[in-house]
Amino acid sequence: MAKAQYDRDEILDKAVDLFWSNGFSGSSMQQVVEATGLKPGSIYFSFGNKEALFTEAVEKYARDGIARIRETLDNAPSVGEGLCLHLERFVREASEDGYRSCFLVKTQLETAGLADGLHECAAAKLREIEALFQSYLEREYDEELSRDRAASIMLHIFGMRVYGYRRNAAERMRRALREGLSWLPWTDIQ
């Protein structure tokens, strides 16, 4: 059997970019071929089909995002300050040219109501992120409060990722975060 002549993570990053821009349904196999630089046979041999490539791309995106969350929270002076820094990153991203929402949120919205595994894949990764927030919050709060606060953070993130499409909304987003998540230590975060 021939050895793959490409970097799998690089191909997955290219697939994430394509699917993030066009969605699953809006990305043809020809576009996948063009975006990844792989021949159709290599794509089918390595990933199975477009759905399997998409699923693996979602999983890689989530892994990378979870690693960023862990790095931010592990290096912050407190869990609360780490959460503030993480949320502020989303505010800054929304202010950048070429802003795109969250690939997981977009996938969940695009695939809602479809009877396939794509929606569940994205939903499972979002639940994993919520559970990660809860596990960090449990370092400072009891389980029930941590669960409620993790859900609140996720609701705010979902809203931010959509609200971020509004032009010049950074300051308004910051004020809304401070209002809605007033239990976080927002001082000097920006």
C-alpha positions, 0 to 999 in steps of 0.5 A: 500500500502506498504511503500518503504524500501529504500532511493530513492536518494541512489537508484538514485545515484546508477542508475546514477553510472550505467548509467554513466558507461554503458549508457542507452542502455548498461545497462540491467535491470539485471544490474539495479537490481544488481546496486540498490539492488532492486528486479525487481518488486520494480523497476517497482513499484517505477519507472515504467521502465528503461527509467523512472528510467534513466530520474529520475537519469538524473534529480537528477544528474542535481539537484546535479550539479546545487546545486554545481554551486550555492554554488560555485558562491554564496560563491565566491567574484565575479561571475567571480571568482566563474566561474573560481573556477567551471571550475578549478574543472573540470580540477582537476576532469580530472586529477583524476584516474577513470575520467568520463565525464559529465553524461548529456553530455554523455547522450546527445551524446548517445541519439542524433538522438533517437526519445524519451524523453531521449535526450530532458531530458538531453538537457533540463537540459543542457539548465537549467545550461546555463540559470543559468550561464546567470542569474549569469552573468547578475549581472555584464553584460547586457542580451545579453553579459551574454547570449553569455558568458553563451553559451561560458562557456557551449562550453568550458565545453563540450570541457573540459569534452571530452578533460579531457580523455587525460592523463596529460592534466590539464595544457594544459586545464588551458591555453586553458581556459584562452585563450578562456575565457580571460574575466574571472579573472583567477589570482591565481585560481588553 
